[in-house]
């Protein structure tokens, strides 16, 4: 597979339609494991008020989540009652009552981002405890450095999936330490070691790193994102999923493995342009060879930060074929 990046936006506009790719996923004798990933979620504002009132900000996607074997998202806020707001423009803290709704729709949450530490290490440690009590998995963070770099292993249908999470957004002030809670930072050498250990020690069949990286509002990835993504695939990752820019970015097939540089927002009131009010719900189908197929569903995010499925938007699907990922455009 060529290393040349392929812009999803350009492919759709060009009307790319490759033979053998259908609106759904191809049938196969072996049932794959389905995994969905939602982008940045903040539950401290209108979404939090909805939950307090007994409503569900994820309601329009409940069917999609319910049909998946593994449901994941990036939690872009701390869930706690303790701590003091940091000296920054935006600080996000959600009430623990939100965890019941998260548990309804998700199996695990990515925590390696630039808002997990908004209220300090005490609040972060409280969140880790609350997630455990709620039986919600997490990855990319921990009570110490070792935990933060330990993959979350989820097994479905005999397939072992390892999930890793890393933050790249400076400042590097909330990284976990040997005796302090925090998030995993993406030192290249450590990332490579983590991916290799996920296979050799944790016996994972599929390894997926989730990245918090790039520049806000940039519609294409940076050279650093591309360098690190390629490094992770070369180290053995089966896919790379990114977020943080608050807009969607391009999808790149690299050595037959997908890199989704940014899925954008999902539940996020703090938006300042139309691009930030559209995100992707990513759906992967996994087998022992990695990603068999994947597609995107478009979330339209209203001014209160609540997503709904945009049934008129153009999405895309990719399928493995002849040793490579092939793209087709679909409308749902």
SULHU-V515017 format. One record per run of one state. SS is the DSSP state (hx for helix, st for strand, lp for the rest). FROM is the first residue (numbers start at 1). TO is the last residue. If there is no record, write none. Layout:
# SULHU-V515017
ss	from	to
SS	FROM	TO
SS	FROM	TO
This chain:
# SULHU-V515017
ss	from	to
lp	1	7
hx	8	14
lp	15	16
st	17	17
lp	18	32
st	33	41
lp	42	45
hx	46	52
lp	53	58
hx	59	66
lp	67	69
st	70	75
lp	76	77
st	78	79
lp	80	92
st	93	94
lp	95	97
hx	98	105
lp	106	107
st	108	110
lp	111	119
hx	120	133
lp	134	136
st	137	139
lp	140	140
st	141	142
lp	143	144
hx	145	148
lp	149	151
st	152	156
lp	157	158
st	159	167
lp	168	174
st	175	175
lp	176	176
st	177	177
lp	178	179
st	180	180
lp	181	181
st	182	183
lp	184	184
st	185	185
lp	186	187
hx	188	200
lp	201	205
st	206	212
lp	213	222
hx	223	235
lp	236	238
st	239	243
lp	244	247
st	248	248
lp	249	250
st	251	254
lp	255	256
st	257	260
lp	261	262
st	263	263
lp	264	264
st	265	267
lp	268	273
hx	274	277
st	278	287
lp	288	289
st	290	301
lp	302	306
st	307	309
lp	310	313
st	314	321
lp	322	323
st	324	331
lp	332	332
